[in-house]
Amino acid sequence: MSNHGEDFMQTPTLTTNRIPTREERKAYGVAARAIYESRREQLEKEHWGEYLIIHPGNGDYIVAIDEEEALEQMRAKYPGILFFTIRIGYRAEYHFGASGLSDGRRP
């Protein structure tokens, strides 16, 4: 599943060629959460517990049961880019990777 709509936040793309600053990581997390929040209801209804791999720089994302497989697909499409991973239906902090605790809202 991908999105190329205009409703995501414009965020600079972070690459693997350097360590991003704290401010860059925070902006990336904010953009990723905005993308997730704008689709939360549909994602949680259809994909609870699956992984959402987001490219906050352009709004593209993929949903998959297997996190590593999804990351491989995104890496093939966007080599050298850092992504943000959220486990659907679980609380996520601003970080790179999957979150760990369910918020108990599963339908």
N, C-alpha and C positions, 0 to 999 in steps of 0.2 A: 504494500500500500504506500503510495507516495502522494505528496501534496506539493503543488507548485503555485498555490494561490497567493494572493497579495495580502492576506491577513496576518502573516507572521512578522515579527519584529526584524528589522534590518540589523544584523549583527555581523561584525567582521568575522571572517572565517579563520579559525585557528588551525595551524598546521603542526606537524610533528617535528619540524626542523628547529624548534626552540621551545623552552618551557614558558607557557603563558603566565602573565602576571596575575596577581590575585584579582585585580579589577577585571581583567579579560575573562578569567574563569567565572567570576560572578555574573558578568554580562551574558556569557554563554549560557549559564544556568538559568538566568531570568528569561532569556529568549526561549530556551527549551521548555521551561515550565509553562510559558504563555502558549506555546504550540500545543502542549499536552492539555492544558486547561480548556482551550478552545474546542477540544474534541473529546474531553473526558467522558461525557455521558455515553457517547457512541462507543468509544474504545472500551470502557469498563463493561458495557453490556455485551459486546461481541468478542472481547479479547482478554478478559480478566486473567491475570497471572502471566500473560505473555509479555514479551519485551518490545519496547518502543525505542528504536535507535533513531536519533534525530540529528540532522545537520542544521544546527541553529543559524548558520550563516545564510542559508537559502530556503529553509523551511521544509526541505525534503525529509522524508522519514520512511521507515519500514517497520512493520509489525511482524513478529515471528515467535514461535514457541521456543526455538533454540537461539539463545543469545549469540553464541559464537558464529552460527551460520548467518545470522542477520548482520553481524559485524563484518563478516567476510564479504557479503554482498555489497554493503556500503563502501567498504575499502576498495573493492573492485571498481565501483562507480566513481569514487572520490579518493584516489590514492593520496596518502600523506595528510589527510584531514583528521582532526580530532572530532569525535562525536559525543553525544550525551545520551546515556542509556537510562531509561525509566522502566521499572517493572509495573505494568498496568494494574491499577487498583491498590498499589502499595504506596506508603508515604515516601516521598523522594526529597532529598535535600539538594542543594546546589552542589553537584559534584559530577565527576565523570565516572559512570558506572551504574550498576543497578542498585536499587534501594533494598532495604531488608525487612521492614515491618509492615504488616497489613494494617490499614486504618479501620478495619472492621466493617466497612461499608458494602461488602459484597452483597449483591442482590439476592 
